[in-house]
Amino acid sequence: MARFHFGQLRAIPEALLAASVAFDMAWIRQISNEEATGTLKKIFDDALRRAGRVWNIVRLTSLNPQNTRAHLGLYRSVMHQDSSLSPRMRETLAVVVSRANACHY
């Protein structure tokens, strides 16, 4: 298996990172903490305990709490389960991909 080194991040062409096109952001109705009930309230309460806030990325799926739960499960699986990639590498890759996609998440 090929090994990745953090120094390789410099190999990402600035043109690729700069080529991001600005798009108008879509508007998606999001459920507030006060509106949340049932499963969604539990998800939001868990987020508040864990992070002190409910991040917008979580709110984006708030109209369908089952999707919110599935999204968070996927995130936890990718970022926190056993992997050949270290936690630092996973976070670094997430930042690089977000940057390449002009996404501040």
SVG drawing of the C-alpha trace seen along z (x, -y; Angstrom):
<svg xmlns="http://www.w3.org/2000/svg" viewBox="-41 -33 48 35">
<polyline fill="none" stroke="black" stroke-width="0.4" points="0.0,0.0 1.4,-3.4 2.2,-5.7 1.0,-9.2 3.1,-11.9 1.8,-15.4 4.5,-17.0 2.6,-15.7 -0.2,-18.2 2.0,-20.8 1.7,-18.9 -1.9,-19.9 -1.8,-22.6 -2.9,-26.0 -4.7,-26.2 -7.0,-23.4 -7.7,-25.0 -8.2,-28.4 -10.4,-27.0 -13.4,-26.8 -16.4,-28.5 -18.5,-30.6 -22.1,-29.5 -25.1,-31.0 -25.8,-29.0 -29.1,-27.1 -31.5,-27.9 -32.7,-24.9 -35.2,-25.3 -33.6,-24.2 -35.2,-23.3 -34.2,-25.4 -33.3,-24.0 -36.6,-25.3 -38.6,-23.7 -36.9,-20.3 -39.0,-17.4 -38.7,-13.7 -35.6,-12.1 -34.4,-15.4 -34.5,-17.0 -32.4,-14.1 -29.9,-14.5 -29.7,-18.3 -29.4,-17.8 -26.6,-15.2 -24.8,-17.7 -25.1,-20.5 -23.6,-18.2 -20.8,-17.1 -19.9,-20.3 -21.7,-23.1 -23.7,-23.8 -25.6,-22.3 -23.4,-22.8 -25.2,-23.9 -24.0,-20.8 -26.2,-18.8 -29.1,-21.2 -29.1,-20.8 -30.8,-17.4 -33.0,-18.4 -36.2,-18.1 -35.7,-14.4 -34.3,-13.2 -33.7,-9.7 -31.4,-11.2 -29.7,-13.3 -29.0,-10.2 -27.7,-8.3 -25.5,-11.3 -24.0,-11.5 -23.5,-7.7 -21.6,-7.9 -19.5,-10.7 -18.6,-8.8 -17.8,-5.7 -15.5,-7.5 -13.8,-9.7 -13.6,-7.6 -13.7,-3.9 -10.6,-1.8 -8.8,-2.7 -5.4,-2.5 -5.5,-6.3 -4.7,-8.1 -7.2,-10.6 -4.9,-13.4 -4.7,-12.1 -8.5,-11.8 -9.0,-15.4 -6.3,-16.6 -8.0,-14.9 -11.3,-16.4 -9.8,-19.9 -8.1,-19.4 -11.2,-18.1 -13.3,-20.9 -10.8,-23.4 -10.7,-21.9 -14.6,-22.1 -14.6,-25.7 -16.6,-24.4 -15.9,-25.9 -16.9,-22.7"/>
</svg>
